[in-house]
Amino acid sequence: MSAPLRLGTRKSLMATSQSRRVAERLAQATGRRSELVGITTFGDVSRAHLTQLGGTGVFVSELRNALIAGEVDFAVHSLKDLPTKGDDRIVIAAIPPRDDPRDAFVGRVPFSELPPGARVGTGSPRRIAQLRMLRPDLEYVPIRGNADTRLGKVTSGELDGIVLAAAGLGRIGREEAIAQVFEVEQVLPAPGQGALAVECRADRADLIELLSAIDDRATRDAVTAERSVLAALEAGCAAPVGAHASGDGNVLSLTAAVVSVDGRRSVRKSVSGPASAAMELGRDLAAAMLAEGAGTLMREQVQ
Ligand SMILES: NCc1[nH]cc(CCC(=O)O)c1CC(=O)O
């Protein structure tokens, strides 16, 4: 029997539970076992507000360094945390089937029933902008920290609610805390939300072949289109950009939006096309959005 593969993961509960699930899926599909190797990333230790951390990929670079150094064989990331710019030495060898891509509200009452002035915590400009569009009468409070810390602010009464990814809540076993799930038409998720990326070194042909057993074509097409919008807008993970694609394997439907932080203006567009041209679909949609002023809206955000 061959030695277990070393799976690099962040150490949070969310990260280890999603990494464990990937390991199980891989074992089921190929018979190969993996052991988790916990790695601390800059995003986990920095006290700075996430949107102020320099650039994207704060959760990613240490895992990639461990891959390049040969300390781990493969790594699992939340796909939405991956910068759109890749690293030549690394490939996304698999994208497993996506979990729920939607955002969810945790509170004592549903988001739609909150009284005016209620305090809602989220650190994401994308969420704040879209939530303001739905409920301009609420107060949005920037927060960060892991999901447990955030959930604690609702339990303690410091906040009336918080907004998190439904997939993340599911992975930490806190799905029951959800008081309302936002349909993608209401709050467009972050590109890649709910999906995972399994990375390994580009020179490990053996592993690339093995990991392909847990790749899901439909998810890969959808997130390719979503991330292509983000790349073409030259936006990072902190930009108020939402994108969601879904399809039947042949035709892909993609919607993307850029929303001003005050929630008053947005550029939103949808398109359908062949799943085989996912990248071009996203790029062309972004070009159409830029032509309608999406760039100006994003720059206002940066200040
Ligand atoms: N930026 C942090 C992050 N990265 C991935 C998830 C959730 C799981 C996912 O979207 O796959 C979260 C937390 C959140 O947005 O609530």
The ligand as an SDF file (V2000), in Angstrom:
LIG
                    3D

 16 16  0  0  0  0  0  0  0  0999 V2000
  -13.5800   34.8390    2.6860 N   0  0  0  0  0  0  0  0  0  0  0  0
  -13.6870   33.8150    3.6590 C   0  0  0  0  0  0  0  0  0  0  0  0
  -14.4400   32.6410    3.1570 C   0  0  0  0  0  0  0  0  0  0  0  0
  -13.9420   31.8780    2.1720 N   0  0  0  0  0  0  0  0  0  0  0  0
  -14.8650   30.8990    1.8770 C   0  0  0  0  0  0  0  0  0  0  0  0
  -15.9440   31.0680    2.7130 C   0  0  0  0  0  0  0  0  0  0  0  0
  -17.1750   30.2690    2.7370 C   0  0  0  0  0  0  0  0  0  0  0  0
  -17.2120   29.0260    1.9180 C   0  0  0  0  0  0  0  0  0  0  0  0
  -17.2280   29.2260    0.4360 C   0  0  0  0  0  0  0  0  0  0  0  0
  -17.6800   30.2440   -0.0890 O   0  0  0  0  0  0  0  0  0  0  0  0
  -16.7960   28.2930   -0.2640 O   0  0  0  0  0  0  0  0  0  0  0  0
  -15.6830   32.1530    3.5470 C   0  0  0  0  0  0  0  0  0  0  0  0
  -16.5490   32.6920    4.6100 C   0  0  0  0  0  0  0  0  0  0  0  0
  -17.7480   33.4630    4.1000 C   0  0  0  0  0  0  0  0  0  0  0  0
  -17.6930   34.1020    3.0550 O   0  0  0  0  0  0  0  0  0  0  0  0
  -18.7850   33.4570    4.7730 O   0  0  0  0  0  0  0  0  0  0  0  0
  1  2  1  0
  2  3  1  0
  3  4  1  0
  3 12  2  0
  4  5  1  0
  5  6  2  0
  6  7  1  0
  6 12  1  0
  7  8  1  0
  8  9  1  0
  9 10  2  0
  9 11  1  0
 12 13  1  0
 13 14  1  0
 14 15  2  0
 14 16  1  0
M  END
$$$$
